[in-house]
Amino acid sequence: MKAEIGRRLKKIRLERGLTQKEIASKVGIDFTYIGKIERGEQLPSLKKLIKIGDALSVPLCLFFVDEDMARVIEVCFSVGECLINSKKYGELIRSMGMLHADDIRLINEIIMVLNRHRKMSYESLEEPHQKAAEEEANYRKGKTKVRRET
């Protein structure tokens, strides 16, 4: 448990580009204590861990879940409480919590396909209007003649 909390702390701290001294000053502890936690030599009290989480702007549970779930929590937390509290997205968030680690890659691929499909649909709707506008612009420049049906 000590080693896992330490690894998570170090990973999050580095992702945010913070030094041990910066975290320690935000929490009000000596920076060597942060180093001991990160090396798995010290198990912080729950009170200290809450302060560290606050200093890093992460929920406390992030220190206690596996890596895949930590990523899900980080995404949800970064989107904000409005997403979590929204009825529209609440079911999605609950479902994400039940995902097996092996499913995350598949879910990501599905999201990418949906985004590509949406982009293609948008472009196909936009295409006739763009083409007409380009033909009109070329006509005005004298490059081509636009056939107009009467």
N, C-alpha and C positions, 0 to 999 in steps of 0.2 A: 504494500500500500504506500509506504514512504517513497519508494523508488518511482512508482507510477505518478504520484502527485508531483514529485520533483521534475519528472520528464515533461509533464503537461505544463507546469509553471514555466520551465525554461523555453519550451516551444512557443507558448503564447507570448512570453516576454520578447523573444527574438522576432516573432512575427510583427510585433508592434514597434520594433526598433528601440526598445528601452534597455537601459543598463540595470544591473542589480542595484546600484546606488539610487537610480531614479525611482524604482519600485519601493525600495526601502524608505526613502524619504517621504513618499506618498502615504505609506503605511505607518510610519513612525517607529521603525525598528532599524537595527544595524544591518548594513548590507551583507555582512558575513553570514547573518542568519538566513538571508535569501540564498546565498551560495550553498549553505548546508542543506537547505530544503531541496534545492535543485540536484544536489549530489546524492540525495536519498539518505543523508545522515541525520536529518531532523524531521520529525513529524510535527507540523505546526498545529496549534490548537485550532478548534473550529472558529473561534473568534478572530484569530490572525488570518486564517484562510479566507474568511468572509471579507476582511479588509483588503487582502491581496486581490481577491476577485473584483472588488469594487475599484481598486486602483488600476486594474487591467480592463475594466468594463466588461467583465464576463460573469455569467451566473455561476454560483458555487458548484452546481451539479457537474459543470464541465471538468472538474478535477476528479470525478468519480466514475465516469462512464468510459466505455471502450472508444477507440479512435474513430470508428465510423459514426457512432452516435454523437461523439464530440463534434464532428463536422456538421451533422444535421442540426445540432443545438446551436452552433455558431451561426449558421445560415439563418435560422429562425430568430435568434436573438438579435442579429444585426439588422434584420428587416424591421424589428421593433415590436413592441407590445401591441400595437394596433392590429398587426397581422394575427398574432396569437389570440387576441381577444375577439377578433372578428368572427361572426357566425359563419360567414362565407368561407373562410379559410380554416376554421377550427377543425373540421372533419379531416381536411388534408393534413394538418399538423399532427392530429392523433394517429392517422394512418402511417405517417412517416415514422412515428415512434415505434410502430410494430414491424417495420421493415427488417428483414434479415440482411446482414452485411453483404451477402452475395447479390442482393437485389439492387443495390445502389447503382452499380454500373448500368444495369438494364433500365432503371428509372431515368437515369441521366440521358441515355440514348433516346428514350421515348420523348423526353422534353426537347432534345435537340431536333428530332424529327418533326414534332409539333411546331417548333419555331420556324424550321425550314418551310414547312407546308404553309404556315401563315404568311411568311415572306413571299413565297411564290404566288399565293392567292392574291395578295395585295398588289404585287407587280403585274399580274395578269389583268387585274381590274384597271390599273393605272396605264398600262401599255397603249391602248387605243388613243387615249387622250394625249399622251406624250408624243405619239407618232403624228397625230394631227397638228399639234403645236410645232413640231419640228418641220413638217411640210410647210406650214404657214410661214415660219421664220425663213426657210429657204426660199420660198416664193417671194417674200418681201425683199430678200437680198438679190433676187434675180437669178438664183442658181438653178431652180427647177420650176416647172409650171405645175401648178396644182390643178388637177382635173376636178371640176365642180359639176356635179350632176344637177340638171335642171328639171 
